[in-house]
Amino acid sequence: MDEETHPPEQAAGHDAVCARCGTVAEGDTAPLTWLCSVEDGRRLLFCESCARLHIRAVESRLDSVWW
């Protein structure tokens, strides 16, 4: 069965914030270049810089605590 996917959006009125460095995105949704990860049932967003810096760990599906 196919799962329905949703864009990495935050609750209305909240900014998208990088879980690693704290960078705040403009607007109330994460840019398309940001990474969305679900770890321990929590949706985490990572900015483009953090995602690029840790791309090998991301591709290995390591949780961000291992970065």
C-alpha positions, 0 to 999 in steps of 0.5 A: 500500500502506498503511503501519502506524503506531506510537505515538511510544514510547521503548525500555522504561525510557526517558523521552520527552524533547523534542528541542528543549528537553529537557522530560521527559514523565512515564511511559515514553511521550510524551503524545498532545499531543507531536509525533513526527518522523522526521528523517535516520532518527531519531525525534524527539519534541517537547513540546506547547510546542515544537510549538505555537511552531513549528507553521508550520515543522512544517506546512511539513515543515521539519526541526527544524534550520530552526526 
